[in-house]
């Protein structure tokens, strides 16, 4: 699906986009976290009053599906920008978190 996309390349594109518009001055950790929260809330808003069954089918709704996709993209964009500003490798952070969770929550035998 996205085999041709590279996380580092997307982060570079986001940084270039912001730089071309002189937006880096606004991309402080505080502002990026606030923007991330707002975008996550906009994603929640789409699902807010759906039943569990409706939420499972949201991507089959021709009106809701593009909205969900756009909000997911916004959340990811702000998260990647935050990682860039803070010097966090998001894939390494997730890998380490999964390792910790595997130790914390072992499979019950």
Wavefront OBJ file of the C-alpha trace (Angstrom):
o trace
v 0.000 0.000 0.000
v 2.680 2.545 0.982
v 5.818 0.541 0.203
v 7.260 3.485 -1.688
v 6.830 5.891 1.244
v 9.577 6.457 3.766
v 8.986 7.970 7.205
v 12.162 10.059 7.120
v 11.237 11.374 3.671
v 7.784 12.382 4.903
v 9.360 14.174 7.873
v 11.684 15.995 5.472
v 8.730 16.995 3.270
v 6.875 18.330 6.308
v 9.958 20.288 7.405
v 10.453 21.683 3.892
v 6.772 22.651 3.685
v 6.997 24.526 6.994
v 10.323 26.154 6.095
v 9.008 27.426 2.758
v 6.254 29.223 4.655
v 8.474 30.327 7.556
v 6.346 28.319 9.985
v 9.218 26.749 11.948
v 8.987 29.620 14.428
v 5.552 28.297 15.428
v 6.586 24.653 15.579
v 7.601 24.602 19.202
v 6.994 21.410 21.179
v 4.160 23.121 23.068
v 2.425 24.304 19.904
v 2.874 20.980 18.129
v 1.460 19.041 21.082
v -1.524 21.402 21.211
v -2.108 21.003 17.472
v -1.782 17.227 17.805
v -4.400 17.240 20.546
v -6.781 19.343 18.446
v -6.410 17.066 15.430
v -6.888 13.947 17.576
v -10.044 15.546 18.958
v -11.297 16.186 15.436
v -10.800 12.473 14.749
v -12.703 11.606 17.928
v -15.527 13.912 16.829
v -16.179 11.765 13.759
v -16.674 8.671 15.924
v -18.301 10.358 18.923
v -21.915 9.279 18.464
v -21.402 6.161 16.371
v -22.298 2.765 17.737
v -19.447 0.242 17.927
v -20.848 -1.383 14.781
v -21.065 1.920 12.913
v -17.538 2.821 13.927
v -16.261 -0.496 12.532
v -17.871 0.384 9.172
v -16.851 4.056 9.061
v -14.523 3.603 6.098
v -17.426 2.334 3.982
v -19.267 5.637 4.487
v -18.459 7.851 1.476
v -18.871 11.015 3.560
v -16.974 9.901 6.666
v -14.109 7.953 5.098
v -12.307 10.962 3.565
v -12.742 12.904 6.803
v -11.229 10.043 8.823
v -8.345 9.747 6.376
v -7.642 13.491 6.520
v -7.726 13.607 10.325
v -5.441 10.574 10.594
v -3.039 12.355 8.248
v -3.205 15.523 10.358
v -2.521 13.584 13.574
v 0.416 11.779 11.986
v 1.811 14.994 10.494
v 1.856 16.788 13.830
v 3.266 13.728 15.595
v 6.080 13.447 13.050
v 6.808 17.168 13.322
v 6.943 16.876 17.109
v 9.346 13.955 16.837
v 11.532 15.951 14.461
v 11.666 18.966 16.800
v 12.406 16.803 19.865
v 14.886 14.510 18.116
v 12.789 11.368 18.655
v 12.982 8.496 16.188
v 9.294 7.512 16.157
v 9.908 3.988 14.848
v 12.612 3.301 17.438
v 10.378 4.744 20.160
v 7.503 2.488 19.133
v 9.764 -0.557 18.875
v 11.118 0.069 22.390
v 7.593 0.600 23.736
v 6.394 -2.690 22.257
v 9.401 -4.421 23.862
v 8.508 -2.914 27.257
v 4.851 -3.892 26.861
v 5.771 -7.466 25.950
v 7.721 -7.726 29.204
v 5.039 -5.905 31.191
v 2.136 -7.914 29.792
v 3.401 -11.435 29.077
v 1.167 -13.861 27.214
v -0.733 -16.035 29.620
v 0.016 -19.690 29.070
l 1 2 3 4 5 6 7 8 9 10 11 12 13 14 15 16 17 18 19 20 21 22 23 24 25 26 27 28 29 30 31 32 33 34 35 36 37 38 39 40 41 42 43 44 45 46 47 48 49 50 51 52 53 54 55 56 57 58 59 60 61 62 63 64 65 66 67 68 69 70 71 72 73 74 75 76 77 78 79 80 81 82 83 84 85 86 87 88 89 90 91 92 93 94 95 96 97 98 99 100 101 102 103 104 105 106 107 108 109
